[in-house]
Amino acid sequence: MKKNKNIDKETRLKNIENAVREILINIGEDADREGLIETPKRVAKMYVNEIFGGLLPENKPRISTFKNQYRYRQMLVEKDITVYSFCEHHFLPIIGRAHVAYISNGEVIGLSKINRIVNYYASRPQVQERLTMQIVQAMKEALGTEDVACIIDAKHLCVNCRGIKDTASSTITAELSGLFRKNPTTRKEFLHYVGSHTKLD
């Protein structure tokens, strides 16, 4: 079945609850035992209301901007924003930090709104590369500037707890736009602020 935005919330919850129950049965568990009997309902609520809430357009944060009345012309960096997402290939968590920066083109954004943008796009089945690009695009649209950058450094539990089971590695992705891409000095300054030693040419 393809994506259907017209399914009401209660139907979504019930469908997921039934599907999780089937998973429990098919991995060899007793879905009716005391520890698991409420699990399908809890998972359904978590999926719809929390970790995949970024799939619902009504949850998209309202991004209010303000005139740059202080005439601040340097970059602003919001560092170490917590990222919780889910890998779309194995439905296992992606956990890390995002560093987002922009240079005002006459508008500024409330700091908490940057965190909300990251959280909104992270709250869906994701790949880290796309998440990084979506954050930058949303910031560009909100601020009316090309001068936006984002770096995400995250651990993927599909690497940590299955397959190769490498618990030490992390993945870094970057999306640089405007001066962050074109101007080596601006790029170097951003990397210095976020403490990244990654070479981005």
C-alpha positions in Angstrom: 0.0 0.0 0.0 1.4 3.4 -1.0 1.4 6.5 1.2 -2.0 7.6 2.2 -2.3 10.9 4.0 -6.1 10.5 4.4 -6.0 7.8 7.0 -7.3 9.2 10.3 -5.2 9.0 13.4 -7.2 6.3 15.2 -7.1 4.1 12.1 -3.3 4.6 11.9 -2.9 3.7 15.6 -5.0 0.5 15.2 -3.3 -0.6 12.0 0.2 -0.2 13.6 -1.0 -1.9 16.8 -2.1 -4.9 14.7 1.1 -5.0 12.7 3.3 -4.9 15.8 1.3 -7.8 17.3 1.9 -9.8 14.2 5.6 -9.1 14.3 5.7 -10.3 17.9 4.0 -13.5 17.0 6.2 -14.1 14.0 9.4 -13.7 15.8 8.2 -16.4 18.2 6.9 -14.4 21.1 3.7 -14.7 23.1 2.0 -11.5 22.3 -0.5 -12.1 25.1 2.0 -12.5 27.9 2.1 -9.9 30.7 5.2 -8.0 29.6 4.0 -7.7 25.9 0.3 -7.4 25.9 0.3 -3.6 25.9 3.5 -3.3 23.7 1.7 -3.0 20.3 -0.5 -0.1 21.7 2.6 1.6 23.2 4.6 1.2 19.9 1.7 2.6 17.8 1.4 5.7 20.0 5.1 6.2 19.9 5.3 5.9 16.1 2.3 8.2 15.4 2.7 10.8 18.2 6.4 11.0 18.7 9.2 9.5 16.6 7.5 9.8 13.2 5.5 12.9 13.9 7.6 14.7 11.2 5.6 13.0 8.6 2.5 15.0 9.5 2.4 18.4 7.9 0.5 19.9 10.8 3.5 19.3 13.0 5.8 21.4 10.8 7.1 24.3 13.1 5.9 27.8 12.3 9.1 29.7 11.6 8.8 33.3 12.6 11.7 35.6 11.7 12.6 39.1 12.9 14.4 42.0 11.4 18.1 42.0 12.1 17.8 45.3 14.0 21.2 44.9 15.7 22.8 44.7 12.2 24.7 41.6 13.2 26.6 40.6 10.1 28.6 37.6 11.2 27.6 34.0 11.2 25.3 32.6 13.9 26.0 29.0 14.9 23.6 26.8 16.9 25.8 23.9 18.0 25.2 20.4 19.4 21.5 20.2 18.6 20.4 16.7 19.6 19.4 14.5 16.6 17.1 11.5 17.1 16.0 9.8 13.9 15.3 6.4 12.5 17.2 4.7 9.6 14.7 4.0 6.9 16.6 0.8 5.9 16.4 -1.1 9.2 14.2 1.1 11.4 16.9 1.5 14.0 17.8 4.8 15.7 20.2 7.4 14.4 21.6 9.4 17.4 23.9 12.4 17.1 24.4 16.1 17.0 23.6 18.7 14.4 25.5 22.0 14.0 23.6 24.7 12.0 24.8 28.1 10.9 23.6 31.0 8.9 24.6 34.6 7.9 21.7 37.0 8.1 20.4 38.6 4.9 18.3 41.1 6.9 16.3 38.5 8.9 17.1 36.4 12.0 15.4 33.4 13.5 14.5 32.5 17.0 17.2 30.1 18.3 14.7 27.4 19.4 13.2 27.4 15.9 16.5 26.0 14.6 16.2 23.1 17.0 12.5 22.6 16.0 13.5 22.4 12.3 16.1 19.7 13.0 13.6 17.8 15.2 10.8 18.0 12.6 12.8 16.6 9.7 14.5 14.0 12.0 11.1 12.7 13.1 10.6 10.4 10.2 12.3 7.4 8.5 15.5 9.0 7.3 18.9 8.8 5.7 21.4 11.2 7.2 22.4 12.8 3.9 18.8 13.8 3.1 18.2 15.0 6.6 21.2 17.3 6.4 20.0 18.8 3.1 16.4 19.2 4.3 17.5 21.2 7.3 19.6 23.6 5.1 16.7 24.0 2.6 14.2 24.8 5.4 16.6 27.4 6.9 17.2 29.0 3.5 13.4 29.3 2.8 12.7 30.7 6.3 15.5 33.3 6.2 15.6 34.2 2.5 19.4 33.6 2.3 21.7 31.1 0.6 24.2 31.4 3.4 23.3 28.4 5.5 25.3 25.3 6.6 24.7 22.1 8.5 26.9 19.3 9.8 25.5 16.2 11.4 27.7 13.7 13.3 25.7 10.7 14.3 25.9 7.0 15.2 23.7 4.6 13.4 22.5 1.6 15.4 22.1 -0.4 12.2 25.9 -0.3 12.2 26.4 -0.5 16.0 24.1 -3.4 16.9 23.7 -5.5 13.8 25.8 -6.6 10.9 29.4 -5.4 11.5 28.5 -4.4 15.1 31.0 -1.5 15.1 30.2 0.6 18.1 33.1 3.1 17.7 32.3 4.7 14.3 30.1 7.6 13.5 28.9 9.2 10.3 29.5 12.9 9.3 27.4 14.6 6.7 27.6 18.3 5.6 25.5 20.6 3.4 27.1 24.0 2.7 25.4 26.7 0.8 26.2 30.3 -0.3 29.3 31.7 1.4 29.8 28.5 3.4 30.4 26.7 0.1 32.1 29.5 -2.0 34.3 31.2 0.6 37.1 29.2 2.1 37.5 31.6 5.0 33.8 31.4 6.0 33.9 27.6 5.7 37.0 27.4 7.9 35.5 29.7 10.5 32.3 27.5 10.7 34.4 24.3 11.0 36.4 25.9 13.7 33.3 26.9 15.7 31.8 23.4 15.6 35.1 21.7 16.3 35.1 19.7 13.1 38.4 18.6 11.6 36.7 17.3 8.5 38.1 18.7 5.3 35.2 19.9 3.1 36.3 21.0 -0.4 
